[in-house]
Amino acid sequence: MSTNSPKNKQQGVNTRLAHGPYDPHSLHGFVNPPVVHASTVLFENTERMKNRAASPYSYGLRGTPTTTALEAALDDLEGSAGTILVPSGLAAVTIPLLAFLSSGDHCIVVDSVYSPTRKFCNGTLRRMGVSVEYFDPHIGAGIAGLMRPETKVVFLEAPGSNTFELMDVAAVCEAAHAGGAVTMIDNTWATPLLFRPLDHGVDLSIHALTKYPGGHSDVMMGSVSANAATYERLRETQMQIGVNAAPDDTYLVLRGLKTMGVRLARHEASALAVATWLEGRDDVVSVLHPALPSFPGHDLWKRQFKGSSGLFGFVLKGDQSAAAAFLDTLEIFGLGYSWGGHESLAVAVDLSDRTIAKGPEGGALIRLQIGLEDVEDLKADLEAGFAAAARRG
Ligand SMILES: *Cc1c(COP(=O)(O)O)cnc(C)c1O
């Protein structure tokens, strides 16, 4: 779907984010695409109406110039054949699973998966008669041992949610494909700027656009970018279910994309500064950040990713009441779910649904989203939290 010329493909990602692929001259030169609110699309005559499959637009649900602009931008970033947009990141997880699984199939899912994804697999998928099994994020090519003739989907997420385990994506996909399964990855942490799953053999790359692409904690949306082999079935399922993204939300994500490269660079630098500072503290047991050489998955991260984003975890020495004292003292860091916006957030992590990747021991796991504030202010805020935790301990 991308309209990019070969020349544009060679340009840097920030140039492409700033300029493409929407062409301002396609609508009188206005820099940004129009926000098209639509249900009905009128046809000139019965012949056109009969052949509507050949026209770019036929009904609001099927897409508008606004959704096309965002789909094309994501296709360019992911190197995909086509992208669908849906109203949340979670819907971007559930729709491809529904597209490629039927009653009697077997689905294998990484154990460090985003917790609501597990709820969908254990709930709706099992109720549909799909057998669901979880795998160790460090399994690599060993995934071959879990493949059955009826295994139709292998679902990955890397780094893992909250615990940040890395995996050899190409090795897992090769074994999954050899067994005849479709592979999907939740690529939200990295964005397509830091990891391009389709280049590593993944069929479908999933994003919560709610996070860095939106970037300002004010919009919810998801996307699935597919290779040529899987795109048609994905799009057909989306249309059968009857969801697409709303025009104003789509516009907010298009706007967010324009600055995503510079925001991510700042999130990365600030998160690394905070993570390194935390690692040197006596009141911290360990820091879970893929870009730290001390992190067990560091080499796998370095080999596959172009950089790191602003979300990581650390283990606070002490129990849950020390963690509560720490969190309740923070003033700049907000206590709230989601991440990827301009502001810093902190949450106590609950890993009670894990069956294999049970996470680190020795204290309370806290997840930080490092926003765009000044690092010295963030450190001072955390320092006050540590003092409160020590008083509790
Ligand atoms: C937030 C998140 C989602 C879900 O996105 P929503 O837009 O909040 O539904 C999916 N996967 C991961 C890894 C996430 O962090």
The ligand as a Tripos MOL2 file, in Angstrom:
@<TRIPOS>MOLECULE
LIG
   15    15     1     0     0
SMALL
NO_CHARGES

@<TRIPOS>ATOM
      1 C1         -0.2730   -1.4540   26.0880 C.3       1 LIG1
      2 C2          0.0510   -2.7020   25.3810 C.ar      1 LIG1
      3 C3         -0.8890   -3.3420   24.6020 C.ar      1 LIG1
      4 C4         -2.3310   -2.8990   24.5220 C.3       1 LIG1
      5 O1         -2.5020   -1.6260   24.0420 O.3       1 LIG1
      6 P1         -3.8430   -0.7970   24.4020 P.3       1 LIG1
      7 O2         -3.8740    0.2390   23.3530 O.co2     1 LIG1
      8 O3         -3.6540   -0.2860   25.7860 O.co2     1 LIG1
      9 O4         -4.9830   -1.7780   24.2910 O.co2     1 LIG1
     10 C5         -0.5060   -4.4730   23.9160 C.ar      1 LIG1
     11 N1          0.7480   -4.9550   24.0130 N.ar      1 LIG1
     12 C6          1.6790   -4.3630   24.7690 C.ar      1 LIG1
     13 C7          3.0400   -4.9510   24.8340 C.3       1 LIG1
     14 C8          1.3680   -3.2180   25.4820 C.ar      1 LIG1
     15 O5          2.2940   -2.6570   26.2660 O.3       1 LIG1
@<TRIPOS>BOND
     1     1     2 1
     2     2     3 ar
     3     2    14 ar
     4     3     4 1
     5     3    10 ar
     6     4     5 1
     7     5     6 1
     8     6     7 2
     9     6     8 1
    10     6     9 1
    11    10    11 ar
    12    11    12 ar
    13    12    13 1
    14    12    14 ar
    15    14    15 1
@<TRIPOS>SUBSTRUCTURE
     1 LIG1         1 GROUP 0 **** ****
